[in-house]
C-alpha cells in the first residue's frame, strides 16, 4: 500500500521546488535570492519533520533559522 498523505519532509521539498520554479518570474537580480531561500528551506527538512505538521511552516522556520545564523555571523565579524 502506498502513502495516503505527504510527509512534512516531502512537503518542504515540494515547496522548495515550487520556489525554484517561481524564481524564473523574478527580476534577474532576485533569482539568486530565491535559490538561496529554497536551499535554506531544504536544509532542516529532516529535523522539521518531527516538529511540524505543516510543510510551509517547517520551510519558513528553516529559512528563519538560516537567516538568524547569517545575521549572527555578520555581527561576530564586525
C-alpha positions as CSV (number, residue, x, y, z in Angstrom):
1,X,0.0,0.0,0.0
2,X,1.2,3.5,-0.8
3,X,1.4,6.5,1.3
4,X,-2.0,8.3,1.5
5,X,-0.6,11.7,2.6
6,X,2.5,13.7,2.0
7,X,5.1,13.8,4.8
8,X,6.3,17.2,6.1
9,X,9.7,16.4,4.7
10,X,8.2,15.7,1.2
11,X,6.1,18.9,1.6
12,X,9.1,21.1,2.4
13,X,11.0,19.7,-0.6
14,X,7.9,20.3,-2.8
15,X,7.6,23.9,-1.5
16,X,11.3,24.5,-2.2
17,X,10.9,23.1,-5.7
18,X,7.9,25.5,-6.3
19,X,10.1,28.4,-5.1
20,X,12.8,27.4,-7.5
21,X,10.3,27.3,-10.4
22,X,8.9,30.7,-9.3
23,X,12.4,32.3,-9.5
24,X,12.2,32.5,-13.3
25,X,9.5,35.1,-13.0
26,X,11.6,37.3,-10.7
27,X,13.9,40.0,-11.9
28,X,17.3,38.6,-12.7
29,X,18.9,40.2,-9.7
30,X,16.4,38.5,-7.3
31,X,16.8,35.0,-8.8
32,X,19.8,34.1,-6.7
33,X,17.9,35.1,-3.5
34,X,15.1,32.8,-4.5
35,X,17.6,29.9,-4.9
36,X,19.1,30.6,-1.5
37,X,15.7,30.6,0.2
38,X,14.8,27.3,-1.5
39,X,18.2,25.8,-0.3
40,X,17.6,27.2,3.2
41,X,14.1,25.6,3.3
42,X,15.5,22.2,2.5
43,X,18.4,22.4,4.9
44,X,16.3,21.5,8.0
45,X,13.6,19.5,6.3
46,X,14.5,16.3,8.2
47,X,14.6,17.9,11.6
48,X,11.4,19.8,11.0
49,X,9.7,16.5,10.0
50,X,9.4,15.7,13.7
51,X,8.2,19.0,15.0
52,X,5.7,20.4,12.4
53,X,2.5,19.2,10.8
54,X,2.5,21.9,8.1
55,X,5.2,21.9,5.4
56,X,5.1,25.6,4.7
57,X,5.5,26.4,8.4
58,X,8.5,24.0,8.5
59,X,10.0,25.6,5.4
60,X,9.7,29.1,6.8
61,X,11.1,28.0,10.2
62,X,14.1,26.5,8.4
63,X,14.7,29.7,6.4
64,X,14.4,31.9,9.6
65,X,17.0,29.7,11.3
66,X,19.4,30.1,8.5
67,X,18.8,33.9,8.3
68,X,19.3,34.2,12.0
69,X,22.6,32.3,11.7
70,X,23.8,34.6,8.9
71,X,22.9,37.7,10.9
72,X,24.7,36.3,14.0
73,X,27.8,35.6,11.9
74,X,27.8,39.1,10.5
75,X,27.6,40.6,14.0
76,X,30.6,38.5,15.1
77,X,32.7,39.6,12.2
78,X,32.1,43.4,12.8
